Amino acid sequence: MVKETVRSKMIDHAIHEPDTLIQVFTRTPVEGSVKTRLIPELGSRRACELHQRMTLHAVKVATSMSSKLEIWITPDINHAFFNAVGPNCQLKSQVGESLADRMSLALSKGLEDHKKVILIGCDCPSINQAMLKRAFLELDRHEYVFIPVEDGGFSLIGSRSFSSTIFHNIVWRTNQVMNQVRSNLKKNNYTWQELPTLWDVDEITDYHRLSKEMPQLTHCL
């Protein structure tokens, strides 16, 4: 019990330090361009509404854990939807040809002013406060932290000394993404920790799973 209390205090201290930052990656909610694999079943309007709910959920979880939050948006940062994300969120445009380029830029920029940066997407609503706390704590002992997802990618990356070499030759949108990242980490002798594997909401089976496990995100959709 004493050990757990001490660990809890360490975790709380980790996320309240002024030199930590959470970044949320998302897309502009335009019907027909988000959650496209769900459109055949849900239609473009409902798929877009789900994307908005998941974005707001990710922002809510992130803001409950850190006073410093950046939302990195593509393609249109001026969309009216982002007026609702809260006054404490800093909006930024994703820049780069590839996802690797865009994440590399965000993480590198974040680490210019903060010692620890965590980047999450909006496709994995099962990321919660405890996981973010744990991720920040792991960065005291490792250079990187990840949350893998069942489809072979990852839903969270955190770093205290980022290098774009970890994304070298990654074939995105395949089930080998996390394996290829691991290979790059080993090749460059980086230290990292992986938290328990979660799941993304991409396919209709994921949507049904979400409806059972987090019904507030699909209610009356």
Buried (B, 14 or more C-beta within 10 A) or exposed (E): EEEEEEEEEEBEEBBEEEEBBBBBBBBBBBBEBBBEBBBEEBEBEBBBBBBBBBBBBBBEBBBEBBEBBBBBBBEBBEBEBBEEBEEEBEBBEBEEEEBBBBBBBBBBBBBEEBBBBBBBBBBBBBBEEEBBBBBBBBBEEBBBBBBBBEBBBBBBBBBBEBBBEBBBEBEEEEEEBBEBBBBBBEEEEBEBBBBEBBBBBBEBEBBEBBBEEBEEBBEEE
